[in-house]
Amino acid sequence: DSDWGAGKQVSITIRNSTNSGVTQWLIEFDLAQGQTLSSLWGGNYTVQQRHVKVTNPTWNGGGHLASGESAVVGFILSSTQAANPPITNLIATGNPSSSAS
């Protein structure tokens, strides 16, 4: 990832460490005051005030992750502050599939 002061590129990798497949996943985090998110890839997102929710993509098999597989979400953050602070309260969850993969 790269950081250029008031902006940076961030990537988050989620990994299915269970013994069964996951059919959907969700990443949530909070932006710092004055921070904005743009150009997200690898998922679908919504922003409510400073809280961001990223869900698995609906294309190419959606959020299915077999045991041991990973997915990467990347995005650009901009900030009104001189230094771009880190995101906070990061949580990742997944819904198990009905059969093991």
C-alpha positions as CSV (number, residue, x, y, z in Angstrom):
1,D,0.0,0.0,0.0
2,S,1.1,3.6,-0.4
3,D,0.7,6.8,1.6
4,W,1.1,10.3,0.2
5,G,0.3,12.4,3.2
6,A,-3.4,13.5,2.9
7,G,-4.2,10.4,0.8
8,K,-3.3,6.7,0.7
9,Q,-4.2,3.4,-0.9
10,V,-5.2,0.7,1.6
11,S,-5.9,-3.1,1.1
12,I,-7.5,-5.5,3.5
13,T,-7.2,-9.3,3.0
14,I,-9.7,-11.6,4.6
15,R,-9.1,-15.3,4.8
16,N,-11.5,-18.1,5.5
17,S,-9.7,-20.0,8.3
18,T,-12.7,-22.4,8.9
19,N,-13.0,-25.9,7.7
20,S,-16.0,-25.1,5.5
21,G,-16.9,-22.7,2.8
22,V,-18.2,-19.1,3.4
23,T,-20.9,-17.8,1.0
24,Q,-21.0,-14.2,2.1
25,W,-18.6,-11.9,3.9
26,L,-18.7,-8.4,5.5
27,I,-16.0,-6.0,6.5
28,E,-16.9,-3.0,8.7
29,F,-14.7,-0.2,9.9
30,D,-14.8,3.5,10.8
31,L,-13.1,6.4,9.1
32,A,-11.4,9.2,11.0
33,Q,-12.9,12.7,11.2
34,G,-12.3,14.4,7.9
35,Q,-11.5,11.2,6.0
36,T,-13.3,10.1,2.8
37,L,-13.2,6.8,0.9
38,S,-13.3,6.5,-2.8
39,S,-12.4,4.0,-5.6
40,L,-13.1,0.8,-3.7
41,W,-12.4,-2.5,-5.6
42,G,-13.1,-6.1,-4.6
43,G,-16.5,-5.6,-3.1
44,N,-19.6,-3.4,-2.7
45,Y,-19.6,-0.7,-0.1
46,T,-21.8,1.8,1.7
47,V,-20.8,4.7,4.0
48,Q,-23.1,6.1,6.7
49,Q,-21.5,9.1,8.4
50,R,-18.0,7.6,9.1
51,H,-19.0,3.9,9.3
52,V,-18.1,1.8,6.2
53,K,-19.6,-1.6,5.3
54,V,-18.0,-3.7,2.5
55,T,-19.9,-6.8,1.3
56,N,-18.7,-9.5,-1.0
57,P,-19.0,-8.7,-4.7
58,T,-22.0,-10.0,-6.6
59,W,-19.9,-10.9,-9.7
60,N,-17.6,-13.9,-10.3
61,G,-19.1,-16.2,-7.7
62,G,-19.7,-13.5,-5.2
63,G,-18.4,-14.0,-1.7
64,H,-17.8,-17.7,-1.8
65,L,-14.5,-18.5,-0.1
66,A,-13.6,-22.2,0.3
67,S,-11.6,-23.2,3.3
68,G,-8.2,-21.5,3.2
69,E,-9.1,-19.0,0.4
70,S,-8.7,-15.3,0.7
71,A,-10.2,-12.2,-0.8
72,V,-8.7,-8.7,-1.1
73,V,-10.5,-5.4,-0.9
74,G,-8.7,-2.2,-1.8
75,F,-9.6,1.5,-1.7
76,I,-8.3,5.1,-1.6
77,L,-8.6,7.2,1.5
78,S,-8.3,11.0,1.5
79,S,-8.1,13.3,4.5
80,T,-8.4,16.9,5.3
81,Q,-5.6,16.4,7.9
82,A,-1.9,16.7,6.9
83,A,-1.4,13.0,7.9
84,N,-4.0,10.4,6.9
85,P,-4.9,8.5,10.1
86,P,-5.6,4.8,10.2
87,I,-9.1,3.3,10.0
88,T,-10.5,2.0,13.3
89,N,-12.9,-0.7,14.7
90,L,-12.1,-3.2,11.9
91,I,-14.4,-6.3,12.0
92,A,-14.7,-9.1,9.4
93,T,-17.4,-11.7,9.4
94,G,-18.6,-14.5,7.1
95,N,-21.7,-16.7,6.7
96,P,-21.0,-20.5,6.5
97,S,-22.2,-22.3,3.4
98,S,-24.6,-25.1,3.7
99,S,-22.0,-27.7,2.6
100,A,-18.3,-27.8,3.0
101,S,-16.1,-26.7,0.0
